[in-house]
Amino acid sequence: MYLSAGQTSDYIGARALLSSLPPARVLLADRGYDADWFRNALIKRDIQPCIPSRKGRKAAIPHDADLYRKRHKIENMFARLKDWRRVATRYDRCPILFLSACALAAIVIYWL
């Protein structure tokens, strides 16, 4: 898990985690991760990016729409995490405590 500042763009956090990605065939991500350098880095690691193009891109890059629809499971997990008031409102100012609360919530959600 990696915690970045709230105003930081998504692909800045992706840059920090790129070297620690596990082996995968495809990476599902939303438009916030649409950057040429990120796509190229994934392709170099033999990971197919399934990222829709940003609306401002001059030439849209095609993606597998059927595969992208499965991303809702990821969004559902974040929605379940936000059911925990402490996580949704981020009461903890200390990043270690906040990540601990996220991990605890994820464990309980998985266990139940």
C-alpha positions, 0 to 999 in steps of 0.5 A: 500500500502506498499513501500519497498526498490528496492533491497528487495525481494518480500516476505520480503514485503509480511511478512510485509503485511501478518497480514493485508491481507483481507479474501480471498480464493486464493492468486495469486502471482509470483515466487518471493513469493515462500517461504515455510514460506509464503505458510504455513502462507497463509494456516494457514489463510485458503488462498490457495496459487496459486504460481508457484515454483521457478526453483531451487526448488528440488520438484516442488509444483503444482499450478492451471495454469488456475487460475494463468493465470488470474494474467495478470490483476494484471500485466496490472494494474502495466503496466498502472501505469507505463504509468505515467512517474513520477511513472515509473521513480520514480522522488520522493525520498520521499516515501510518495510523491511517494506513493501519486503519485501512489495513484493519478495515480490509482484513475485517471486510475480507474475513466477513 
